[in-house]
Amino acid sequence: MLTTLLEPTSGSAMVGGFDIARFPAEVRRRIGYVPQMVSADGALTGILCLILAVLFAVAVKLYPRLAQRNDPDELS
């Protein structure tokens, strides 16, 4: 309910001072909610998800080192 994906059946809730039923877009913005494409998730096999996770982890580790270099051509 706090991500505004389910409607409350009773009561109310506030996130960042915004009512989840009246201001769902603002609530999602405040919590940093980013929906995933259902079709993309369904198309990936378990091994592909694992490979993507590893590639992402490696990129996160390498990016700070790459960003510290002075030559922009080294980033490509």
C-alpha positions as CSV (number, residue, x, y, z in Angstrom):
1,M,0.0,0.0,0.0
2,L,2.8,2.4,0.8
3,T,4.1,2.2,-2.8
4,T,0.5,2.9,-3.9
5,L,0.2,-0.4,-5.8
6,L,-2.6,-1.6,-3.6
7,E,-5.5,0.6,-2.5
8,P,-6.2,0.6,1.2
9,T,-9.6,-0.8,2.2
10,S,-9.8,1.4,5.2
11,G,-7.8,4.0,7.1
12,S,-5.2,6.2,5.7
13,A,-1.4,6.5,5.5
14,M,1.0,9.4,4.8
15,V,4.4,9.3,3.2
16,G,6.5,12.4,3.4
17,G,3.4,14.4,4.3
18,F,1.4,13.1,1.4
19,D,-1.7,10.9,1.6
20,I,-1.1,7.7,-0.4
21,A,-4.6,7.6,-1.8
22,R,-4.8,11.3,-2.8
23,F,-1.3,11.9,-4.1
24,P,0.1,8.6,-5.3
25,A,2.5,10.1,-7.9
26,E,4.1,12.3,-5.2
27,V,4.3,9.4,-2.8
28,R,6.1,7.3,-5.4
29,R,8.5,10.2,-6.2
30,R,9.3,10.7,-2.5
31,I,10.2,7.0,-1.9
32,G,12.0,6.7,-5.2
33,Y,9.7,4.0,-6.6
34,V,10.7,2.8,-10.1
35,P,8.4,0.3,-11.7
36,Q,9.9,-2.6,-13.6
37,M,8.6,-3.7,-17.0
38,V,6.8,-7.0,-16.4
39,S,7.5,-8.2,-19.9
40,A,11.3,-7.7,-19.5
41,D,11.4,-9.7,-16.3
42,G,9.4,-12.5,-17.8
43,A,11.7,-12.7,-20.8
44,L,14.9,-13.2,-18.7
45,T,16.0,-16.6,-17.7
46,G,17.6,-17.2,-14.3
47,I,21.1,-17.4,-15.8
48,L,20.5,-14.1,-17.7
49,C,19.4,-12.4,-14.5
50,L,22.5,-13.7,-12.7
51,I,24.8,-12.5,-15.5
52,L,23.1,-9.0,-15.5
53,A,23.5,-8.8,-11.7
54,V,27.2,-9.6,-12.0
55,L,27.8,-7.1,-14.8
56,F,26.0,-4.4,-12.8
57,A,28.2,-5.2,-9.7
58,V,31.4,-5.0,-11.8
59,A,30.3,-1.7,-13.4
60,V,29.6,-0.2,-10.0
61,K,33.0,-1.2,-8.7
62,L,34.8,0.1,-11.8
63,Y,33.0,3.3,-12.5
64,P,34.5,5.3,-9.6
65,R,38.0,4.4,-10.8
66,L,37.1,5.3,-14.4
67,A,35.5,8.6,-13.3
68,Q,38.8,9.7,-11.5
69,R,40.8,9.6,-14.8
70,N,41.4,13.0,-16.4
71,D,41.2,11.8,-20.0
72,P,37.5,11.5,-21.1
73,D,38.6,9.2,-24.0
74,E,39.6,6.6,-21.4
75,L,36.0,6.2,-20.3
76,S,34.9,4.7,-23.6
